[in-house]
Amino acid sequence: MDEDRHAIGDRSTTTGQLTLLYKLLADHRRRVLLQYLRDTEAPMPISALVTELTQRDEHVSPDENRDTEIAMHHIHLPKLADAGVIEYDQSAQQAAYTAPPQVDALLEDMLVTVSTGEQKSSLQE
């Protein structure tokens, strides 16, 4: 099995898992989704996530809601769920943040670094 397909946090964090985290966070929309899901701490309807994404993301206009929703269903939410950082229930049309504590700590550092361009001392070499 390809190492990128392993859920993050299912064993000690490997270089491949860190690479996967960075790949996940490379997309601005996934960063916005993760930050919103982390902040809400409850399962969120996909429609609310689409609304939040279009309101927070300067790259998405309100006219692009349908395209954004399709991308979330077919790209962003499945990738985050495959990595084990969210739970995505397609039938209930909901998603919830579920990253294990060690991954949550890494994501917190990475989200700050990627969003602001700043590096915390724990990430500096």
Long-range contacts (C-beta under 8 A, 24 or more apart in sequence): 5-82, 7-82, 7-83, 7-84, 8-83, 8-84, 8-85, 8-99, 8-100, 8-103, 9-84, 9-99, 9-100, 9-102, 9-103, 10-84, 13-102, 13-103, 13-106, 18-106, 20-83, 21-83, 21-103, 21-106, 21-107, 21-110, 22-110, 24-79, 24-80, 24-83, 24-85, 25-107, 25-110, 25-111, 25-114, 26-114, 27-76, 28-57, 28-59, 29-53, 29-57, 29-59, 29-60, 29-68, 29-71, 29-72, 29-76, 30-76, 30-79, 30-80, 31-111, 31-114, 31-115, 32-56, 32-57, 33-72, 33-76, 33-77, 33-80, 33-86, 33-95, 34-80, 34-85, 34-86, 34-97, 34-107, 34-111, 35-111, 35-115, 37-86, 37-95, 37-96, 37-97, 38-97, 38-99, 38-104, 38-107, 38-108, 38-111, 40-97, 41-97, 42-96, 43-87, 43-89, 43-92, 43-94, 43-95, 43-96, 44-94, 44-95, 44-96, 45-93, 45-94, 46-72, 46-73, 46-77, 46-93, 46-94, 46-95, 47-93, 49-95
